[in-house]
């Protein structure tokens, strides 16, 4: 370790960097200590210091104790989301790249292009362009990769990389601004919800200490609390999943702004029409903060009641919530990837989802597999979907596998009874249309299945047009006219 550090310091001096100051010396000292030593220093050094700082509130004059305690609360709740980001960027591992390359290989995207099919030892430009685009997607999220790693992947010789082999500076500018912006919005919301100026000035009994936690109860402040309630859980889930990016903090800022605007409009409209009490508006404000779409649903109902005109709905005929295994947290994350309904999921870029969302690959493939089947069946064909579910068929690949097994056993009539409309079997046309989805081949490779080829026996016969002769046609003789060679 010491030679590497010496080389690093020499390189920094050669580049003209200034000598490290006190902060640099502290970092260098901590870097030379073991991980267990640093953890013990934090637990037995920093934590008691913070507790002593909070406990020092009791030695302040009585008129400042509750106000100081409220300031500590505000600092904790305002800096907690930004602290998650700091912890996230300091704990990234090379396993992200290893998992990504493993998933690409399982999807068959690292294999040579089937169209070019070069010989051994020859270059494959189509494959190189495709693989290079996947590496660029990874670098746009997690930072640049060393040239040696890129060369190994292009040569299809990638192995298991360690942290030292893929370490490189990560561009944080795209995430720093959203983190700072969301922290500003959160701080403003908490200052309005829990203002230090409203704290009691004297502490005569323990109940006054509890008043340090009492917020200002208005529909707008409760809308902010609802947005913070949802955002904090969302950030924690993405931190655990190693998916904490700048877009998450943009979503936090958008949720706070939309919740406040929606609550303002709903409160004014409800009060003027006398449709809700103050207590009901408090609950509505919190619900709008958690789910801003509720505000549009309320506005739709009020608009239709007053004008008898229906506004456009924000709910799709095939929402992603109908897919198995999706929760409200998954929906919020998929909305950031422009996936708002099942057809979007069926045609999504699987590689983009693997890189950006950090969902388990099997789960992503299963959602895409379900979406392909639901998209072809349509929103109006729910009875057919329920009939397939009763037989254990919930994805496009399971339907095609069951159909192929049924053809081998020659019991197609029983299968057509499940997937039928007006007494006619839909499987031949459904099999052909499912095969047109580009993601179906990726899903089949992932599951170790052969690509689907529609049976020619189930397709109508196509008559070919007659072949056109390329020989020039001779001029036809004119009837009724004598030539010189003919006798008179």
C-alpha positions in Angstrom: 0.0 0.0 0.0 2.8 2.5 0.9 4.5 2.4 -2.5 1.2 2.9 -4.3 0.5 5.9 -2.0 4.0 7.3 -2.6 3.5 7.0 -6.4 0.1 8.7 -6.1 1.6 11.6 -4.1 4.5 11.9 -6.6 2.0 12.0 -9.5 0.0 14.7 -7.7 3.2 16.8 -7.2 4.2 16.3 -10.8 0.7 17.5 -11.9 1.2 20.7 -9.9 -1.2 19.9 -7.2 -0.7 21.7 -3.9 0.7 19.8 -0.9 -2.0 18.3 1.3 -3.2 20.4 4.2 -4.5 19.4 7.5 -7.6 17.8 6.0 -5.4 15.8 3.6 -3.2 14.6 6.4 -6.3 13.4 8.4 -7.6 11.5 5.3 -4.2 9.9 4.7 -4.0 8.9 8.4 -7.5 7.4 8.3 -6.7 5.6 5.0 -3.8 3.8 6.6 -6.0 2.4 9.4 -8.0 -0.7 9.1 -11.7 -0.7 8.5 -12.5 -2.1 12.0 -10.3 0.7 13.5 -12.2 3.4 11.6 -15.6 1.9 12.6 -14.6 1.7 16.2 -13.4 5.3 16.1 -16.7 6.4 14.7 -18.8 4.4 17.2 -16.9 5.2 20.3 -15.7 8.6 19.3 -18.2 10.5 17.1 -21.4 9.0 18.5 -20.7 9.9 22.2 -19.6 13.4 21.0 -22.9 13.9 19.2 -24.9 12.6 22.2 -23.0 15.0 24.5 -23.8 17.9 22.1 -27.5 17.1 22.2 -27.4 16.6 26.0 -25.8 20.0 26.4 -29.3 21.5 25.7 -30.1 20.8 29.4 -27.4 23.2 30.6 -28.8 26.1 28.6 -31.1 28.7 30.1 -34.7 27.5 30.3 -35.9 29.9 27.7 -33.6 28.5 25.0 -33.8 24.7 25.8 -36.8 23.8 23.7 -35.7 26.1 20.8 -32.2 24.5 20.8 -33.8 21.0 20.8 -36.0 21.9 17.9 -32.9 23.1 16.0 -31.2 19.8 16.5 -34.3 18.0 15.2 -34.4 20.3 12.1 -30.7 19.6 11.4 -31.2 15.8 11.7 -34.3 15.6 9.4 -33.0 18.0 6.8 -29.5 16.4 6.5 -30.7 12.8 6.6 -31.4 12.4 2.9 -28.1 14.1 1.9 -26.3 11.8 4.4 -27.7 8.8 2.6 -26.1 10.1 -0.6 -22.7 10.6 1.0 -22.8 7.1 2.5 -23.8 5.7 -0.9 -21.0 7.2 -3.0 -18.4 6.0 -0.5 -19.5 2.4 -0.5 -19.6 1.5 -4.2 -18.0 -1.8 -5.2 -16.7 -3.4 -8.4 -19.5 -6.0 -8.0 -21.8 -3.7 -10.0 -19.7 -4.2 -13.1 -19.3 -7.9 -12.5 -23.1 -8.3 -12.1 -23.7 -6.2 -15.2 -21.4 -8.2 -17.4 -22.8 -11.5 -16.1 -26.4 -10.4 -16.9 -25.3 -9.2 -20.4 -23.8 -12.6 -21.1 -26.9 -14.5 -19.9 -29.0 -12.4 -22.2 -26.8 -13.3 -25.1 -25.8 -9.7 -25.8 -22.0 -10.4 -25.6 -22.1 -13.1 -28.2 -21.1 -12.3 -31.8 -23.7 -10.9 -34.1 -25.7 -13.6 -35.9 -25.9 -11.6 -39.1 -22.1 -11.0 -39.5 -21.0 -14.3 -38.1 -17.2 -13.6 -38.6 -14.7 -16.4 -38.5 -12.4 -17.1 -35.6 -9.9 -14.4 -34.9 -11.8 -11.9 -37.2 -13.2 -8.6 -36.0 -17.0 -8.2 -35.5 -17.8 -4.5 -35.9 -21.5 -5.0 -35.1 -20.8 -6.7 -31.8 -18.1 -4.2 -30.9 -20.5 -1.3 -31.4 -23.2 -3.0 -29.4 -21.0 -3.9 -26.5 -19.3 -0.5 -26.5 -22.8 1.1 -26.2 -23.5 -1.1 -23.2 -20.3 -0.1 -21.5 -21.0 3.6 -22.2 -24.4 3.2 -20.5 -22.6 1.7 -17.4 -20.1 4.5 -17.4 -22.7 7.2 -17.6 -24.1 6.0 -14.3 -21.1 4.7 -12.3 -18.1 6.5 -13.8 -15.5 5.8 -16.5 -13.9 2.4 -16.8 -10.1 1.8 -17.4 -9.1 1.1 -21.0 -7.9 -2.4 -20.0 -11.3 -3.3 -18.8 -13.0 -2.0 -22.0 -10.5 -4.0 -24.1 -11.1 -7.2 -22.1 -14.9 -6.9 -22.6 -14.6 -6.2 -26.3 -12.3 -9.2 -26.7 -14.8 -11.3 -24.7 -12.1 -12.1 -22.1 -13.7 -10.3 -19.1 -13.2 -11.9 -15.7 -14.0 -11.1 -12.1 -12.7 -7.5 -11.5 -11.7 -6.2 -8.1 -12.2 -2.7 -6.8 -8.6 -1.7 -7.6 -9.0 -2.7 -11.2 -12.1 -0.6 -11.9 -11.4 2.3 -9.6 -11.8 5.7 -11.3 -13.1 9.1 -10.4 -16.9 9.3 -10.5 -18.5 12.4 -11.9 -20.7 13.7 -9.1 -21.8 17.0 -10.7 -25.0 15.4 -12.1 -26.0 14.3 -8.6 -24.7 17.0 -6.4 -27.0 19.7 -7.7 -30.2 17.6 -7.2 -29.1 16.6 -3.7 -28.5 20.2 -2.8 -31.8 21.3 -4.3 -33.8 18.7 -2.5 -32.1 19.6 0.8 -33.1 23.2 0.3 -36.8 22.2 -0.3 -36.7 19.9 2.7 -35.2 22.6 4.9 -37.8 25.1 3.8 -40.6 22.7 4.4 -39.4 21.8 7.9 -38.8 25.4 8.9 -42.5 26.1 8.0 -43.7 22.9 9.6 -41.6 23.1 12.8 -40.5 26.8 13.1 -38.1 27.4 16.0 -39.8 30.7 16.7 -43.0 28.9 17.7 -41.3 26.8 20.4 -42.3 27.5 24.1 -39.9 29.9 25.8 -40.0 28.3 29.2 -39.8 24.7 30.4 -41.8 24.2 33.6 -42.8 20.6 33.1 -41.9 17.6 30.8 -44.9 18.3 28.6 -43.1 21.4 27.2 -40.3 19.2 25.9 -42.8 17.2 23.8 -44.0 20.5 22.2 -40.6 20.6 20.4 -42.0 17.8 18.2 -45.4 19.4 17.5 -45.7 20.7 14.0 -47.9 23.5 12.6 -51.0 21.6 11.4 -52.3 23.0 8.1 -53.2 21.1 4.9 -50.0 22.4 3.2 -47.6 21.4 6.1 -49.2 18.0 6.3 -48.8 17.7 2.5 -45.1 18.4 3.0 -44.9 15.8 5.8 -46.6 13.2 3.5 -44.1 13.9 0.7 -41.2 13.6 3.2 -42.7 10.4 4.6 -42.8 8.8 1.2 -39.5 10.2 0.0 -37.5 9.1 3.1 -38.7 5.5 2.6 -38.0 5.6 -1.1 -34.4 6.9 -0.6 -33.7 4.3 2.0 -34.9 1.5 -0.3 -32.8 2.8 -3.1 -29.8 3.1 -0.8 -30.1 -0.5 0.2 -30.5 -1.5 -3.4 -27.4 0.6 -4.4 -29.6 2.6 -6.8 -29.3 6.1 -5.1 -28.8 8.5 -8.0 -29.4 12.1 -8.7 -32.8 11.3 -10.3 -34.0 10.1 -6.9 -33.5 13.5 -5.4 -35.1 15.2 -8.4 -38.1 13.0 -7.7 -38.1 14.2 -4.0 -38.1 17.8 -5.1 -40.9 17.2 -7.6 -43.0 15.4 -5.1 -42.7 18.2 -2.6 -43.6 20.9 -5.1 -46.5 19.0 -6.7 -47.9 18.1 -3.2 -47.9 21.7 -2.1 -49.5 23.0 -5.3 -52.1 20.2 -5.4 -53.0 20.8 -1.8 -53.4 24.6 -2.3 -55.8 24.0 -5.2 -57.8 21.3 -3.5 -58.1 23.3 -0.2 -59.3 26.5 -1.9 -61.9 24.6 -4.1 -63.2 22.5 -1.2 -63.6 25.4 1.2 -65.4 27.6 -1.3 -67.8 24.8 -2.2 -68.1 23.7 1.4 -67.3 20.1 0.5 -64.8 19.2 3.4 -64.1 20.2 6.9 -60.8 21.4 8.2 -60.0 18.0 9.7 -60.8 16.2 6.5 -58.6 18.6 4.6 -55.7 17.8 6.9 -56.0 14.1 6.0 -56.4 14.9 2.3 -53.3 17.1 2.4 -51.2 14.2 3.9 -52.6 11.8 1.3 -51.7 14.2 -1.5 -48.2 14.4 -0.2 -47.8 10.7 -0.3 -49.6 10.2 -3.6 -49.7 13.5 -5.6 -52.0 11.9 -8.2 -54.8 12.0 -5.6 -55.0 15.8 -6.1 -55.8 15.3 -9.8 -58.5 12.7 -9.0 -60.1 15.1 -6.6 -60.0 17.9 -9.1 -61.5 15.6 -11.7 -64.4 14.9 -9.4 -65.0 18.5 -8.5 -64.8 19.6 -12.2 -67.2 17.0 -13.3 -69.6 17.9 -10.5 -69.6 21.6 -11.4 -69.4 21.6 -15.2 -70.6 18.0 -16.0 -67.5 17.7 -18.2 -65.0 14.8 -17.6 -61.3 15.6 -17.6 -58.7 13.3 -19.0 -57.6 10.6 -16.7 -53.9 9.9 -15.7 -54.6 6.2 -15.2 -53.7 3.9 -18.1 -55.9 1.0 -19.3 -53.0 -1.3 -18.6 -51.2 0.1 -15.5 -48.0 -1.5 -14.4 -49.6 -2.2 -11.0 -51.3 -5.2 -12.7 -48.0 -7.0 -13.1 -47.2 -9.5 -10.4 -44.6 -8.5 -7.9 -44.9 -4.7 -8.3 -45.4 -2.4 -5.4 -45.9 1.4 -5.2 -42.2 1.8 -4.6 -41.4 -0.1 -7.9 -44.0 2.0 -9.7 -42.4 5.2 -8.5 -38.9 4.0 -9.6 -40.2 2.8 -13.1 -41.8 6.2 -13.7 -38.3 7.7 -13.6 -37.4 5.3 -16.5 -40.5 6.5 -18.5 -42.4 3.2 -17.9 -45.9 4.2 -16.9 -47.9 1.3 -18.3 -47.6 -2.3 -19.4 -46.9 -1.6 -23.1 -44.0 0.6 -22.0 -42.6 -2.3 -20.0 -43.1 -4.8 -22.9 -40.9 -2.6 -25.1 -38.5 -1.3 -22.5 -34.7 -1.5 -23.0 -33.7 -4.4 -20.7 -30.1 -3.3 -20.6 -31.1 0.2 -19.4 -33.2 -1.3 -16.7 -30.4 -3.5 -15.5 -28.0 -0.6 -15.3 -30.3 2.1 -13.9 -32.8 0.5 -11.6 -30.6 -2.2 -9.8 -33.7 -4.4 -9.6 -32.8 -8.1 -9.5 -32.4 -9.3 -13.1 -34.8 -12.2 -12.8 -37.5 -9.8 -11.6 -37.0 -7.4 -14.5 -37.1 -10.3 -17.0 -40.3 -11.6 -15.4 -42.0 -8.2 -15.5 -41.1 -7.9 -19.2 -42.3 -11.4 -19.9 -45.6 -10.7 -18.3 -45.9 -7.4 -20.1 -45.4 -9.0 -23.5 -48.3 -11.3 -22.9 -50.7 -8.7 -21.4 -49.9 -6.2 -24.2 -50.9 -8.8 -26.9 -54.1 -9.8 -25.0 -55.1 -6.2 -24.5 -57.0 -4.4 -21.7 -60.4 -5.8 -22.8 -59.4 -9.5 -22.6 -59.1 -9.9 -18.9 -61.3 -13.1 -18.8 -58.7 -14.8 -21.0 -55.9 -13.7 -18.7 -57.7 -15.0 -15.7 -58.3 -18.3 -17.5 -54.6 -18.6 -18.2 -53.7 -17.8 -14.6 -55.9 -20.6 -13.4 -53.8 -23.0 -15.5 -50.5 -21.5 -14.1 -49.8 -19.5 -17.3 -48.8 -15.9 -16.5 -46.0 -15.0 -18.9 -45.5 -15.0 -22.7 -42.8 -17.7 -22.5 -44.9 -20.0 -20.3 -47.8 -19.7 -22.8 -45.6 -20.5 -25.7 -44.0 -23.5 -23.9 -47.4 -24.8 -22.9 -48.6 -24.4 -26.5 -45.6 -26.3 -27.9 -46.1 -29.1 -25.4 -49.8 -29.3 -26.3 -48.9 -29.6 -30.0 -46.5 -32.5 -29.3 -49.2 -34.3 -27.3 -51.8 -33.5 -30.0 -54.2 -32.0 -27.5 -54.6 -28.6 -29.1 -58.3 -28.6 -28.9 -58.2 -28.6 -25.1 -55.7 -25.7 -25.2 -57.8 -23.8 -27.7 -60.7 -24.0 -25.2 -58.7 -21.8 -22.8 -57.5 -19.2 -25.3 -60.6 -18.7 -27.5 -62.9 -16.0 -28.7 -66.3 -16.7 -30.4 -65.5 -20.4 -30.4 -62.3 -19.9 -32.4 -58.8 -20.6 -31.1 -56.5 -17.6 -30.8 -53.2 -19.4 -30.3 -51.9 -19.5 -33.9 -52.3 -15.8 -34.3 -51.2 -15.1 -30.7 -48.0 -17.1 -31.2 -47.2 -15.2 -34.3 -47.8 -11.8 -32.8 -45.8 -12.6 -29.6 -42.8 -13.5 -31.8 -42.8 -9.9 -33.2 -41.7 -8.4 -29.8 -38.0 -7.8 -29.8 -37.7 -8.5 -26.1 -39.1 -12.0 -26.4 -35.9 -13.4 -27.8 -33.9 -11.9 -24.8 -36.3 -13.3 -22.3 -36.1 -16.8 -24.0 -32.3 -16.7 -23.9 -32.4 -15.7 -20.3 -34.6 -18.6 -19.4 -32.6 -21.0 -21.6 -35.3 -21.6 -24.1 -35.0 -21.8 -27.9 -36.4 -18.8 -29.9 -40.0 -19.3 -31.0 -40.6 -20.1 -34.6 -44.4 -20.0 -35.5 -45.5 -23.4 -36.9 -46.1 -23.4 -40.7 -49.0 -25.8 -40.3 -50.9 -23.2 -38.4 -50.4 -20.4 -41.0 -52.6 -20.0 -44.1 -51.0 -21.1 -47.4 -49.6 -18.3 -49.5 -49.8 -18.7 -53.3 -46.8 -17.5 -55.1 -47.2 -15.4 -58.2 -46.1 -17.1 -61.4 -42.5 -16.6 -62.4 -41.9 -13.9 -65.0 -39.8 -14.9 -68.0 -36.9 -12.6 -68.8 -36.6 -13.7 -72.5 -37.9 -11.0 -74.9 -41.2 -11.8 -76.6 -41.3 -12.1 -80.4 -43.6 -9.7 -82.3 -46.9 -11.3 -83.2 -47.8 -11.6 -87.0 -50.6 -9.5 -88.3 -53.5 -11.7 -89.4 -55.0 -11.2 -92.8 -51.9 -9.6 -94.4 -49.7 -11.4 -96.9 -45.9 -11.2 -96.7 -43.4 -11.4 -99.6 -42.4 -14.9 -98.7 -46.0 -16.2 -98.8 -47.6 -17.2 -102.2 -50.2 -15.0 -103.6 
